[in-house]
Amino acid sequence: MSPSIVQLDPEKTDNKAFAGCFLIVTERRPWGVVGYIQGVGDRNGRGGVFWYRAARGTYKLCGHAEWTIGEGAGL
C-alpha cells in the first residue's frame, strides 16, 4: 500500500512554518502521524527533507503517494 499524503491545517499546526504543507506519512501513531515534507530550496541551496510529527486533528487526508524518498527513479 502506498503512503498517505496529508495536508497540515494552517490554523491548527504547531509549527507555522509548515502550515498548509503536504506531508508524506511514514508512520501512523495513536496520537497522530510522522512523516516528511520535501522542501525544494532556494538560490542558496536550502531545502531537503523536513521531518514532522502531526497530532490528530491537525491534518486532513489528501491522497496517496506513488513514490517516497529512497524509492524508485533514483530518489
URPE-V438778 format. One record per backbone hydrogen bond with DSSP energy under -1.0 kcal/mol. CO is the residue of the C=O (numbers start at 0). NH is the residue of the N-H. E is the energy in kcal/mol with one decimal. If there is no record, write none. Layout:
CO,NH,E + CO,NH,E
This chain:
2,64,-3.0 + 3,24,-2.7 + 4,61,-3.2 + 4,62,-1.6 + 5,22,-3.3 + 6,59,-1.9 + 7,19,-1.6 + 8,12,-2.2 + 14,17,-2.3 + 15,18,-1.1 + 17,20,-2.2 + 20,7,-2.8 + 22,5,-2.4 + 23,35,-1.9 + 26,33,-2.5 + 30,55,-2.7 + 31,28,-3.2 + 32,53,-2.6 + 33,25,-2.8 + 33,26,-2.0 + 34,51,-2.8 + 35,23,-2.9 + 36,49,-2.7 + 38,47,-2.8 + 41,44,-2.1 + 47,38,-3.7 + 49,36,-2.5 + 51,34,-2.2 + 53,32,-2.5 + 54,57,-1.8 + 57,8,-2.5 + 59,6,-2.5 + 62,4,-2.8 + 67,70,-2.2 + 71,74,-2.7 + 74,69,-1.4
